[in-house]
Amino acid sequence: MAKGIRAVLTLAMGVALLATPALAQRAPRGGGGGGGAPETPEVALQKAPAIMQAAGVVCTPTEARAISKTKTADGKDAIAYETACQEGLGYITIAPTDGTAGQAFDCIASDAANEARKAKGEKEAVTCTLPGNADKMRQAAGLAKRAGLTCQPSNIVYVGTSATTKMARYEIACPNTAGYVVDVLPVPAGGTVRAADCLRASGYSCTLTSAEARNQVIGQMMAGQPNACPVAQYRFLGQSDTGTEYVEIACQDKTGFVLATKEGKFERTIPCAMATRLAGGCTLTTFSAVDYAQKAREAGVLCAAEDSRLIGKDAQGREVIELKCTGRPEGVVAFVPASGKAEQMDCLRAQWRSQISCQWSKPQDAYSKVSAGLAAKGGLGKNCAVKDVASRGVSAANPTTSVVEIACQDGKGYIAELTSSYSIGSIYTCASVAGNAADRCKLSGS
């Protein structure tokens, strides 16, 4: 993995997650067999805060019941309790009668254990029956809230518990999301609850949210962007120290790239050829490791390239390459032939001539250079702060010089010749050409 890029929530952690909690072996079967309930619900609720604290779980008890007498794994006398908690998850706790710390098993995990036993044709272990624990989605909502999630869960499943750290893992499904993996550490280990959505959770493959739904969430992140595509597959690569996240995208048309986002919002796309140092680069699609910036340089384009991308080919068969160049906010689009020199222009002209939309520059990024050209020209328009520029064609004397309409912030407007270096040639006020319908200014305010 490249320096500065780290995986997010790699919670497999090299340790096994026990899919079936030990409750199935230690608790009394079917809630009985231990001589009946040894305490009233009132007494159980009074004892519950201390029992839950000793067991190392976060719980503000709202209901409790003593299920029956039982034994701990090491043979101590104990009582099995069920507790409903204000925080969401309810618990079955095996509490030794000598006051030492017991073990708590949440109701979601207990249900998973019982499902596993039923699948094997075995008798169920003790189950959660308190009214506060009857609604699984209420428990899921409480856990989601503790994890900082704002969605309303539609499903939850217990994944397992680490035998060494006692970290418990759950998967939660929420409508219109990719789903979440939630890990809960016991109180002695900090009691931390942390979540990662299923796009970013490394080491676990979510099952409650379909791959198609997760692909749609990825697609929404790049909606409206030049490289947006129907997603066939994705792979989360990691997160930079500045918070930018990188996801490899395989499109349904077999193309691919790396998507960079921050706080769930689109930043840019990176061609696979330029992403080889990001966590191993693209692996979901095959690609030609072409350095498009180098191809442009070899064709005579001077640019300190920070990034590059292939837009496609023009009618002459030339590769059309966008370059993100240091110190050139107006952007560069190069038309690179198979041999010989490239034609290049800024994004403003590329949009005028070929309807090309740049990814890293907007047409407005060139307006300050137009303003500087007017100031250098002197005379008409020297104080114009450019608000808008529109193409009106090319100069009859020099086809590489554009004829443009310029609208200024102060409401004035001009028709002028604009060279590729932003110098101004002939210039006329909008008022002076108003009598000719073909030359009349059209921009708002000019």
Summary of the structure (lengths in Angstrom):
residues: 446
radius of gyration: 32.8
end to end distance: 53.7
largest distance: 105.0
contacts: 1447
relative contact order: 0.07
helix: 22%
strand: 32%
